[in-house]
Amino acid sequence: MSNANVSVLRSRPGTGKAVRRRPGVGKSVSVALLVIGAVGMIAPFLWMFTTSLRDASHAYDLPPQWLPTEWDWSNYAGAVSGPVPILKNMFNSAVIAIAVSIGMILTAPMAGYAFAKLEFPGRNSIFVGLLSSLMVPAQVTIIPLFLLMRTFGLLDNPLSLILPGITGALGVFLLRQFFLGLPQEIIDAARMDGATAWQTYRLIALPLAKNAVSTLGVITFLGSWNAYFAPSIFLNSTDTATLPLGLVLMLGPYGAGNVAQVMAATTIAIAPALIVFLVAQRWIIASLTQSAVKG
């Protein structure tokens, strides 16, 4: 008998017969709250999709029409062929997000392993300084970074976003916490067998951290894909703009653009991020499960 059946079947005292018990009120309330939360999360995406299929003049109808009376797919063609090169902007976002993600999953595990398992002078002080940088808002450092990129002639260039993003304190912290959970006996055994620090990291520690590294890569990709603040500072042309900038350009300076086409472009913009999440969700769940078991 499965655990699910055991939880609802109990023996009647004195008879030995099994009596089926109804699910508790708490479980029903939990399911109802989850359904309400799911509807609340799905509703904005449903409105976005249905708005992309209706005439722009009916985009702000009250009460809102969740299903359009006429399905107008021409908004997608208009979004792609309009004055704003959305497909080019999407390509720019993909290049930047992939490059930043690759840089992060290459540098953050190495730094995290060094802080967790290697002994070197000033290790704790350097790590405290690294964590302190997480408390500094990006708006504080954007001016020095802008001046630095201008000095190197990288303004209006994807490298102005890729180079500062290939490593980060948050990624180093997350991987350090993972490597701290690895048994020290494994590292000591590798050293006794003659493995160098690099061999121990590459052949033992890194394969064990694949779920954590994959999760970090997905988080980094989504963060770079959705970034707006830094691209709005460093990129100043439609050809180099990222997708969030392109969507703002479509809407216009006073929000007078074609709302239906903007929603169509937004639907297109969400698709790659959704695909990445669906493909990588098993690694994210595995990473969270490992953390829970270790805790």
C-alpha positions, 0 to 999 in steps of 0.5 A: 500500500502506498504512503498516500493510502496509508495517510487516509486509511486508519483501522477502526478500534476493535474491528480491524477494518480500515476506514477512509478518512476525508482530507483535512480542512487545512489541505483544502485551504492550502490547495485553494490558496495555491490555485488563487496564487497561480491565477494571480500569477497567470492573469498578467501573462494572459492579458498580455497575450490576449492584448497582443491579438486585439486591436490597439483601440481596445487594449484598455477596455474596462472591464478588460476582455480576457478573450478578444472578439477577433484574433489579429495576428498581424500585430506580431508581424507589425512588431517584427517589421516596425521601425524598432528592430526587435529581432536585432535587439533580441539577438543583442540581448542573447549575445550579451546574456550568453556571454555573461552567463558563460563568464559567470559559470567559469569564474564564480566556481573557481573563486568560490572554491578558493574561498571555501577550500584553499588557505591563503593570506587575507582570505577572510578579509577579502571575502568580507570585502567582496560581500560588502560590495553586495550592499552597494547599489548599482547606481552608486558605481555606474558613473565610475564604470561609465567613465572607465568604459568611455576611456576604453572606447567601449560605449555603445558596445556590447562589451561594456555590459559583458566585461563587468558582468562576467563575474559577481559577488553573488555568484562567488558567494553562492558557490562558496556556500556550496563548496563549504558543504563538501566533505573535507575528507574528499579534498584531503584524499585527493591531495594525498593521492598527489592531485594538485589544487587545480586537479582537485577542483576540476576533477572532483569539486566542479563535477559535484557542483554541476547543479549549483553551477547550472542554477547560477547560469540560469539566474545570470542569464535571466538577469542579463536578459531582463536588464534595463538600467545598465543597457540604458546607460551604455547603449545609445543606438537602436542597432546595439540596444537590447530587448528591454530598450527596444520595447521601451522605444516601441512604446514611445516617449509618452506611451503613445505607441501601439500597445497591441504591438508592444504586447506582441513584442513582449510575448516574443521577448518572454519566450526565450526566457521561458524556454531556458527556465523550463529546460533548466528547472530540473537543475534548479530543483536539484540544487535547492534539494541538495541545499535542503538536505545539507541544511 
